[in-house]
Amino acid sequence: MGARSKARRRALDILFESDLRGLPTGGTLAAREAVEDRPVRGYTSTLVRGVAEHADEIDAAIAEHSVDWSLDRMPAVDRNILRIGVYELRYQSELANGIVLSEAVAMAKELSTDDSASFVNGVLAAVLSSGKRETS
């Protein structure tokens, strides 16, 4: 597993924990940075901070492109995989779109339901086809 893949997975863990605990997006990052045996740095911090900074826009994009699924109905894992994917598609212009989709689908296959990979792929593909790319 490559360094960015590991960073995405770690970011997902932090975002998922915040979500389950009912904290603001990325609300557990500071705690993880302060007490974690494995320091949180690099691309993991970039992802968590970026998702938190753009949470409203990211969640709006997910809601707009997820057919018949509100954010609240989605499994928390899927919701946070999508948040990372939308952040990377919209705010990390140096990343190839295919890699972003592939990584998100791989996480969904490994960590979520049987239908999650195709759901994540569909939502991210729709976000991508909307053509909106922001600058950080």
Secondary structure, DSSP 8 states (H G I E B T S, - for coil): --HHHHHHHHHHHHHHHHHHTT-STTTTHHHHHHH-SS---THHHHHHHHHHHTHHHHHHHHHHHSTT--TTTS-HHHHHHHHHHHHHHHH-TTS-HHHHHHHHHHHHHHHS-TTHHHHHHHHHHHHHHTT-----
